[in-house]
Amino acid sequence: MATQLPDDFKCPISLEIMSDPVILSSGHTFDRSSIQRWLDTGNRTCPITKLPLPQHPSLIPNHALRSLISNFTLSSPPKPESLPEPQAIISILTSPFSSIDSKLDSLNQLNPLSKRNPAFRQRLTDSGVVSAVLNCVGSLDPNIKESALSLLLNLSLDDDNKVGLVAEGAIARVVSALQGGTPNCKALAATMLTSLAVVEVNKGTIGAYPYAVRGLVTLLRDGNGRGKKEAATALYALCSFPDNQRRAVECGSVPILVEMADSGVERAVEVLSLLAKCREGREEMERLDGFVGVLVRVLLNGSPRGVQHALSTLNSLCSCNEGMRWQAKREEIEEICLGFLEDENEKIRRNASSLIQALQRCQLTG
């Protein structure tokens, strides 16, 4: 049963709980902001007794009451969060008579709640709201499209929802936004694909969908800073699945990733290390002039994670191709790797050791 707030804790003027109670010369207590406004308008009588007050009334802090109010509010259970009724929201989102503003207001109302409240996310999913939100992702209004994508992303925070969203057709709508949305929508669409790809079974489903991987590569090439970052992250999530590695290579991702890696984008190096696991990826890298030099610069200047993935990429290349081993020899990578044998990162040590062994297989010729 909820505890009733004592009337003495409420300001007689505003009828709200007092945050800074003060005593007037009449003996009555008011919230400072309320009584100050009363006095500032020229009133010189007590609002309760109507008795006259001095020309310059004193406002004495009521410390005892303030302490009681503070203790009461701290010990009282928090007021339950007011949650909207999902069916009412669905009606607004699906009705042909709803205005753009009403749909946008509904989506904006759901977004913060769905982000922080797992129980509400489940309630929304169970109510059938996903279909209505997917329709909004297909809206021609960019604000509705963006807000709907944000809501889908929130719903996908729960792993149980990721497969269900794919089953309800989320990929088609998300890929459509990746093709024809605003820069923010495209970045959100890429983030959504990353979220869905957390579930292993979704990786192949997303990759097989027309334009999914190609759309990410296009965003990687043409997007703004945020878009490029989200596209690279989505490709990294998807390309642990072998078929997606080949798809990404066929869409022309390797030269774009190499350029990004050379400019210091760590995620690009991570994606390259995955693409180097497939034959098509290695062949594309072997054709690029200066590619080994880019990896050398990562080894010399990159973060530990960047170094780890650069070494992994070089291992994939040098274990399969004599020409790449000679290129690595000429770049003095073996000497660089010797410095990593005592690194505190176990993966760096292991990759460096494997690469040294591969390079030592090179036979010097006259």
DOFI-921148 format. One record per residue (C-alpha): residue number from 1; residue in three letters; x, y, z. Coordinates in pm, 1 decimal, decimal comma, m for minus. Layout:
N
PT  nr rest     east    north       up
PT NUM  ALA        X        Y        Z
...
% end
This chain:
366
PT  nr rest     east    north       up
PT   1  MET      0,0      0,0      0,0
PT   2  ALA    141,8    341,2    m97,9
PT   3  THR    239,6    575,5    187,2
PT   4  GLN     28,4    893,3    194,8
PT   5  LEU    231,0   1213,2    168,2
PT   6  PRO    162,5   1430,3    478,7
PT   7  ASP    m16,3   1756,6    395,9
PT   8  ASP    236,0   1947,3    608,4
PT   9  PHE    501,9   1858,2    351,1
PT  10  LYS    313,1   2045,6     78,2
PT  11  CYS    341,3   2417,3     14,4
PT  12  PRO      5,6   2592,2     86,2
PT  13  ILE     54,0   2800,0   m229,8
PT  14  SER    175,2   2549,7   m492,2
PT  15  LEU     33,6   2236,5   m320,7
PT  16  GLU    357,2   2061,2   m425,5
PT  17  ILE    606,2   1893,9   m192,7
PT  18  MET    844,6   2158,4    m58,3
PT  19  SER   1210,9   2147,0   m156,4
PT  20  ASP   1318,8   2452,0     48,9
PT  21  PRO   1065,6   2518,2    329,1
PT  22  VAL   1086,7   2859,9    499,1
PT  23  ILE    890,6   3012,4    788,9
PT  24  LEU    713,1   3345,3    745,7
PT  25  SER    674,6   3584,9   1040,0
PT  26  SER    311,1   3470,4   1065,0
PT  27  GLY    442,7   3130,5   1174,9
PT  28  HIS    332,9   2945,2    859,8
PT  29  THR    571,3   2753,2    634,3
PT  30  PHE    590,9   2781,7    255,1
PT  31  ASP    824,7   2666,9    m19,4
PT  32  ARG   1078,8   2945,3    m68,7
PT  33  SER   1019,6   2986,0   m442,0
PT  34  SER    641,0   3011,6   m397,0
PT  35  ILE    639,3   3264,3   m112,6
PT  36  GLN    910,3   3467,9   m281,7
PT  37  ARG    693,3   3501,2   m592,7
PT  38  TRP    403,3   3608,2   m365,5
PT  39  LEU    615,9   3878,4   m207,3
PT  40  ASP    774,2   3988,7   m535,6
PT  41  THR    430,9   4077,2   m672,5
PT  42  GLY    389,5   4333,2   m389,9
PT  43  ASN    182,3   4129,1   m145,1
PT  44  ARG    249,8   4212,3    221,4
PT  45  THR      1,2   3981,5    391,0
PT  46  CYS     28,2   3616,7    491,3
PT  47  PRO   m137,8   3401,2    221,6
PT  48  ILE   m311,2   3197,0    494,6
PT  49  THR   m399,6   3436,5    779,4
PT  50  LYS   m423,1   3750,6    560,9
PT  51  LEU   m252,8   3938,4    847,8
PT  52  PRO     m8,7   4216,0    751,0
PT  53  LEU    361,6   4142,9    717,1
PT  54  PRO    663,5   4370,4    769,1
PT  55  GLN    775,5   4576,6    470,7
PT  56  HIS   1079,1   4347,0    434,7
PT  57  PRO    961,9   4003,9    558,2
PT  58  SER   1222,1   3755,4    678,1
PT  59  LEU   1220,5   3400,0    541,1
PT  60  ILE   1362,9   3166,1    803,7
PT  61  PRO   1472,2   2819,1    682,1
PT  62  ASN   1267,7   2540,3    839,7
PT  63  HIS   1552,1   2290,0    877,8
PT  64  ALA   1350,7   2044,4   1084,9
PT  65  LEU   1074,4   2014,5    825,0
PT  66  ARG   1325,0   1997,0    540,3
PT  67  SER   1496,0   1703,7    714,2
PT  68  LEU   1162,9   1525,9    765,5
PT  69  ILE   1071,6   1569,7    398,6
PT  70  SER   1412,3   1443,1    288,3
PT  71  ASN   1392,2   1133,3    509,5
PT  72  PHE   1037,5   1062,2    394,7
PT  73  THR   1118,3   1081,0     23,7
PT  74  LEU   1430,3    865,8     65,8
PT  75  SER   1240,2    593,0    252,5
PT  76  SER    934,9    597,4     25,9
PT  77  PRO    927,9    347,2   m261,1
PT  78  PRO    982,3    507,0   m602,6
PT  79  LYS    674,0    592,7   m798,7
PT  80  PRO    607,0    322,6  m1059,8
PT  81  GLU    704,3    427,2  m1410,1
PT  82  SER    402,5    512,9  m1620,2
PT  83  LEU    406,3    285,5  m1923,7
PT  84  PRO    198,3    340,3  m2236,3
PT  85  GLU    m48,8     77,6  m2351,1
PT  86  PRO    108,0   m106,9  m2649,7
PT  87  GLN   m222,4   m170,2  m2827,6
PT  88  ALA   m302,3    200,6  m2827,9
PT  89  ILE     39,5    272,8  m2977,7
PT  90  ILE     m8,0      4,1  m3243,3
PT  91  SER   m340,4    160,2  m3340,9
PT  92  ILE   m174,4    497,5  m3392,0
PT  93  LEU    115,5    352,1  m3591,3
PT  94  THR   m104,4    143,5  m3821,6
PT  95  SER   m401,9    374,0  m3872,5
PT  96  PRO   m413,6    543,1  m4215,6
PT  97  PHE   m574,9    841,5  m4042,7
PT  98  SER   m287,4    901,5  m3796,7
PT  99  SER    m82,4   1211,1  m3867,5
PT 100  ILE    294,2   1199,9  m3910,1
PT 101  ASP    332,1   1395,2  m3585,8
PT 102  SER    119,0   1149,7  m3387,4
PT 103  LYS    316,3    852,6  m3520,7
PT 104  LEU    644,9   1024,9  m3444,8
PT 105  ASP    528,3   1114,6  m3093,3
PT 106  SER    431,5    751,6  m3032,7
PT 107  LEU    768,4    620,0  m3150,1
PT 108  ASN    955,5    882,0  m2948,3
PT 109  GLN    752,7    782,9  m2642,8
PT 110  LEU    846,6    416,4  m2681,1
PT 111  ASN   1217,1    465,4  m2754,1
PT 112  PRO   1352,2    570,7  m2411,5
PT 113  LEU   1127,0    323,8  m2229,3
PT 114  SER   1226,4     32,1  m2451,2
PT 115  LYS   1594,1    116,2  m2414,7
PT 116  ARG   1604,3    105,8  m2034,8
PT 117  ASN   1321,3   m133,1  m1943,3
PT 118  PRO   1368,7   m501,4  m2042,2
PT 119  ALA   1022,0   m596,6  m1916,7
PT 120  PHE    864,0   m328,4  m2133,5
PT 121  ARG   1063,5   m449,6  m2435,8
PT 122  GLN    921,3   m796,2  m2385,1
PT 123  ARG    573,1   m654,9  m2342,0
PT 124  LEU    606,4   m463,1  m2668,2
PT 125  THR    731,2   m769,3  m2854,5
PT 126  ASP    451,4   m986,6  m2718,7
PT 127  SER    192,5   m725,0  m2816,8
PT 128  GLY    277,4   m752,0  m3186,7
PT 129  VAL    424,3   m403,9  m3216,7
PT 130  VAL    715,1   m522,3  m3435,8
PT 131  SER    505,9   m540,0  m3752,8
PT 132  ALA    382,2   m184,0  m3701,4
PT 133  VAL    735,0    m57,2  m3635,9
PT 134  LEU    868,3   m232,0  m3946,9
PT 135  ASN    604,8    m53,2  m4153,0
PT 136  CYS    729,2    274,9  m4006,2
PT 137  VAL   1085,5    187,6  m4110,4
PT 138  GLY    947,2    188,5  m4464,4
PT 139  SER    800,7    537,4  m4418,3
PT 140  LEU    897,7    812,9  m4660,0
PT 141  ASP    930,2   1051,5  m4366,0
PT 142  PRO   1297,2   1045,8  m4254,6
PT 143  ASN   1216,2   1127,3  m3891,4
PT 144  ILE    968,8    840,1  m3859,6
PT 145  LYS   1211,6    605,4  m4036,4
PT 146  GLU   1495,2    702,2  m3800,5
PT 147  SER   1284,4    675,2  m3484,5
PT 148  ALA   1147,2    336,5  m3594,7
PT 149  LEU   1500,1    207,1  m3660,8
PT 150  SER   1603,2    322,1  m3313,1
PT 151  LEU   1308,9    135,1  m3162,5
PT 152  LEU   1396,2   m181,6  m3355,8
PT 153  LEU   1752,7   m151,7  m3229,6
PT 154  ASN   1625,0   m127,1  m2871,9
PT 155  LEU   1403,4   m432,6  m2918,7
PT 156  SER   1703,1   m625,8  m3052,4
PT 157  LEU   1895,3   m570,4  m2727,8
PT 158  ASP   1748,6   m899,2  m2604,3
PT 159  ASP   1899,0  m1202,1  m2778,6
PT 160  ASP   1563,8  m1380,8  m2771,8
PT 161  ASN   1423,2  m1107,7  m2996,0
PT 162  LYS   1699,0  m1115,9  m3258,5
PT 163  VAL   1579,7  m1431,6  m3434,5
PT 164  GLY   1217,0  m1323,3  m3400,9
PT 165  LEU   1287,1   m987,8  m3564,5
PT 166  VAL   1449,9  m1162,0  m3860,4
PT 167  ALA   1152,4  m1398,8  m3886,6
PT 168  GLU    915,6  m1100,4  m3900,8
PT 169  GLY   1101,1   m948,3  m4195,6
PT 170  ALA   1331,6   m699,4  m4026,5
PT 171  ILE   1620,8   m758,1  m4268,0
PT 172  ALA   1426,0   m638,7  m4572,3
PT 173  ARG   1325,6   m312,8  m4404,1
PT 174  VAL   1668,9   m250,6  m4255,4
PT 175  VAL   1845,7   m312,7  m4585,7
PT 176  SER   1599,2    m78,3  m4755,5
PT 177  ALA   1698,1    194,1  m4507,2
PT 178  LEU   2062,2    111,6  m4576,3
PT 179  GLN   1999,0    181,2  m4944,5
PT 180  GLY   1780,4    488,5  m4935,7
PT 181  GLY   1780,4    651,4  m4594,0
PT 182  THR   1943,9    963,6  m4457,4
PT 183  PRO   2304,0    935,8  m4331,3
PT 184  ASN   2171,8    879,5  m3978,0
PT 185  CYS   1928,1    613,8  m4099,2
PT 186  LYS   2203,1    433,1  m4289,7
PT 187  ALA   2426,5    430,8  m3982,6
PT 188  LEU   2138,0    302,8  m3767,5
PT 189  ALA   2061,0     33,8  m4025,1
PT 190  ALA   2423,0    m84,6  m4014,9
PT 191  THR   2413,2    m89,8  m3633,7
PT 192  MET   2091,3   m291,3  m3648,3
PT 193  LEU   2255,9   m551,6  m3873,4
PT 194  THR   2544,6   m573,2  m3625,6
PT 195  SER   2298,7   m637,6  m3344,1
PT 196  LEU   2111,0   m907,0  m3536,0
PT 197  ALA   2438,9  m1074,8  m3636,2
PT 198  VAL   2520,9  m1146,3  m3271,7
PT 199  VAL   2308,8  m1459,4  m3316,3
PT 200  GLU   2511,3  m1698,7  m3531,3
PT 201  VAL   2219,1  m1827,8  m3737,5
PT 202  ASN   2137,6  m1472,4  m3848,7
PT 203  LYS   2479,9  m1413,0  m4007,6
PT 204  GLY   2409,5  m1633,8  m4307,7
PT 205  THR   2051,4  m1509,3  m4340,5
PT 206  ILE   2163,1  m1146,3  m4350,1
PT 207  GLY   2451,7  m1215,1  m4588,2
PT 208  ALA   2228,6  m1401,3  m4833,2
PT 209  TYR   1980,2  m1114,4  m4846,7
PT 210  PRO   2015,9   m910,7  m5168,5
PT 211  TYR   2216,2   m591,4  m5120,0
PT 212  ALA   2284,4   m645,3  m4746,9
PT 213  VAL   2662,5   m688,1  m4775,6
PT 214  ARG   2684,4   m466,2  m5084,2
PT 215  GLY   2494,4   m192,8  m4900,9
PT 216  LEU   2741,7   m208,1  m4613,5
PT 217  VAL   3037,1   m187,1  m4852,3
PT 218  THR   2875,2    111,5  m5025,0
PT 219  LEU   2830,9    281,0  m4687,4
PT 220  LEU   3191,5    193,0  m4605,4
PT 221  ARG   3299,6    377,3  m4920,3
PT 222  ASP   3056,9    670,1  m4935,0
PT 223  GLY   2926,2    720,7  m4581,2
PT 224  ASN   3011,3    990,6  m4331,0
PT 225  GLY   3240,5    918,9  m4036,7
PT 226  ARG   2975,7    748,1  m3827,7
PT 227  GLY   2840,8    554,9  m4125,5
PT 228  LYS   3183,9    418,2  m4219,9
PT 229  LYS   3247,8    309,9  m3861,5
PT 230  GLU   2911,9    132,9  m3828,4
PT 231  ALA   2951,5    m33,9  m4169,8
PT 232  ALA   3295,0   m168,9  m4075,9
PT 233  THR   3159,2   m297,8  m3745,2
PT 234  ALA   2869,3   m472,1  m3920,8
PT 235  LEU   3105,2   m633,6  m4172,2
PT 236  TYR   3324,6   m755,1  m3887,9
PT 237  ALA   3020,6   m912,8  m3721,1
PT 238  LEU   2901,3  m1076,1  m4044,2
PT 239  CYS   3233,4  m1191,5  m4189,0
PT 240  SER   3304,9  m1450,1  m3924,8
PT 241  PHE   3067,0  m1649,3  m4148,6
PT 242  PRO   3277,4  m1779,5  m4445,1
PT 243  ASP   3022,7  m1712,6  m4720,7
PT 244  ASN   3003,6  m1348,9  m4613,2
PT 245  GLN   3380,2  m1314,1  m4646,0
PT 246  ARG   3354,7  m1397,5  m5015,5
PT 247  ARG   3054,6  m1169,6  m5059,4
PT 248  ALA   3238,9   m876,4  m4904,0
PT 249  VAL   3542,2   m932,8  m5127,0
PT 250  GLU   3326,1   m957,1  m5440,1
PT 251  CYS   3161,4   m625,4  m5347,9
PT 252  GLY   3499,5   m450,7  m5355,0
PT 253  SER   3557,4   m406,6  m4983,1
PT 254  VAL   3930,1   m486,2  m4971,9
PT 255  PRO   4074,1   m167,2  m5132,3
PT 256  ILE   3839,8     47,4  m4921,1
PT 257  LEU   3941,1   m131,7  m4601,8
PT 258  VAL   4310,8   m103,5  m4686,0
PT 259  GLU   4276,4    272,0  m4731,4
PT 260  MET   4090,4    298,2  m4400,1
PT 261  ALA   4351,1     83,0  m4225,2
PT 262  ASP   4628,0    307,3  m4356,1
PT 263  SER   4447,0    608,2  m4207,8
PT 264  GLY   4438,3    445,5  m3864,5
PT 265  VAL   4091,9    284,5  m3853,2
PT 266  GLU   4146,8    m20,1  m3634,3
PT 267  ARG   3818,4   m187,3  m3725,3
PT 268  ALA   3927,1   m199,1  m4091,1
PT 269  VAL   4231,4   m408,4  m3994,3
PT 270  GLU   4004,6   m643,6  m3801,4
PT 271  VAL   3780,6   m697,2  m4105,1
PT 272  LEU   4083,6   m754,2  m4329,4
PT 273  SER   4203,9  m1028,3  m4095,2
PT 274  LEU   3872,1  m1208,7  m4151,1
PT 275  LEU   3874,5  m1158,4  m4529,2
PT 276  ALA   4229,3  m1297,8  m4545,1
PT 277  LYS   4088,8  m1631,6  m4431,2
PT 278  CYS   3924,0  m1688,7  m4769,8
PT 279  ARG   4108,6  m1748,7  m5096,7
PT 280  GLU   3932,6  m1463,3  m5276,3
PT 281  GLY   4032,8  m1220,1  m5004,5
PT 282  ARG   4397,8  m1323,8  m5010,2
PT 283  GLU   4413,0  m1299,3  m5388,9
PT 284  GLU   4269,0   m947,7  m5379,2
PT 285  MET   4519,4   m840,2  m5113,5
PT 286  GLU   4808,7   m989,8  m5309,9
PT 287  ARG   4714,1   m776,1  m5610,6
PT 288  LEU   4723,4   m449,5  m5415,6
PT 289  ASP   5052,8   m261,4  m5437,2
PT 290  GLY   5181,5   m152,2  m5099,7
PT 291  PHE   4943,8   m366,2  m4895,7
PT 292  VAL   5218,9   m526,5  m4688,9
PT 293  GLY   5358,0   m179,8  m4619,8
PT 294  VAL   5021,0    m74,2  m4477,5
PT 295  LEU   5028,1   m369,6  m4237,7
PT 296  VAL   5384,9   m283,1  m4138,3
PT 297  ARG   5271,2     66,5  m4040,6
PT 298  VAL   4997,7    m88,4  m3827,1
PT 299  LEU   5257,0   m312,7  m3659,6
PT 300  LEU   5476,0    m13,0  m3581,4
PT 301  ASN   5210,3    239,6  m3481,2
PT 302  GLY   4885,6     54,6  m3410,6
PT 303  SER   4710,7    m40,4  m3088,7
PT 304  PRO   4759,6   m391,6  m2945,7
PT 305  ARG   4434,0   m501,8  m3109,5
PT 306  GLY   4540,1   m354,9  m3442,7
PT 307  VAL   4878,7   m527,9  m3416,2
PT 308  GLN   4709,9   m858,0  m3334,0
PT 309  HIS   4490,8   m846,0  m3644,5
PT 310  ALA   4768,8   m719,2  m3871,5
PT 311  LEU   4980,4  m1018,1  m3764,7
PT 312  SER   4685,1  m1250,9  m3822,9
PT 313  THR   4637,8  m1109,9  m4174,6
PT 314  LEU   5007,2  m1151,0  m4254,2
PT 315  ASN   4999,0  m1508,0  m4124,3
PT 316  SER   4709,1  m1592,9  m4355,6
PT 317  LEU   4888,6  m1438,6  m4654,2
PT 318  CYS   5238,2  m1572,3  m4588,4
PT 319  SER   5129,8  m1924,9  m4504,7
PT 320  CYS   4973,1  m1961,1  m4850,6
PT 321  ASN   5189,8  m1756,3  m5086,0
PT 322  GLU   5564,6  m1757,8  m5142,7
PT 323  GLY   5551,2  m1415,6  m5307,2
PT 324  MET   5390,2  m1261,2  m5000,1
PT 325  ARG   5657,7  m1417,0  m4780,8
PT 326  TRP   5925,5  m1247,6  m4989,9
PT 327  GLN   5743,4   m915,7  m4968,7
PT 328  ALA   5729,2   m951,8  m4590,9
PT 329  LYS   6100,4  m1036,8  m4586,8
PT 330  ARG   6182,2   m720,8  m4780,9
PT 331  GLU   5976,8   m515,1  m4534,5
PT 332  GLU   6184,9   m666,1  m4248,7
PT 333  ILE   5872,2   m797,2  m4078,5
PT 334  GLU   6065,7  m1084,9  m3924,0
PT 335  GLU   6273,4   m838,2  m3721,9
PT 336  ILE   5959,4   m652,7  m3613,7
PT 337  CYS   5802,5   m980,2  m3501,3
PT 338  LEU   6102,0  m1064,7  m3284,7
PT 339  GLY   6011,5   m763,5  m3073,4
PT 340  PHE   5663,5   m904,8  m3016,1
PT 341  LEU   5780,0  m1240,0  m2876,3
PT 342  GLU   5788,9  m1093,6  m2524,9
PT 343  ASP   5463,7   m898,6  m2560,3
PT 344  GLU   5217,4   m929,0  m2271,2
PT 345  ASN   4937,2  m1011,0  m2518,7
PT 346  GLU   4933,3  m1387,2  m2571,9
PT 347  LYS   4766,1  m1362,7  m2914,3
PT 348  ILE   5030,5  m1118,1  m3035,7
PT 349  ARG   5308,9  m1349,3  m2915,0
PT 350  ARG   5151,3  m1651,4  m3082,5
PT 351  ASN   5086,9  m1473,8  m3413,7
PT 352  ALA   5436,5  m1324,7  m3417,3
PT 353  SER   5593,2  m1666,0  m3355,3
PT 354  SER   5387,9  m1829,1  m3632,8
PT 355  LEU   5477,9  m1553,6  m3876,7
PT 356  ILE   5849,6  m1584,7  m3799,2
PT 357  GLN   5829,8  m1957,4  m3872,2
PT 358  ALA   5652,5  m1891,1  m4203,7
PT 359  LEU   5911,7  m1632,9  m4308,5
PT 360  GLN   6200,6  m1859,9  m4220,1
PT 361  ARG   6077,6  m2101,5  m4485,5
PT 362  CYS   6188,2  m1855,2  m4750,4
PT 363  GLN   6497,2  m1985,0  m4929,0
PT 364  LEU   6744,3  m1719,6  m5034,0
PT 365  THR   6825,6  m1731,7  m5402,3
PT 366  GLY   7111,3  m1577,0  m5585,9
% end
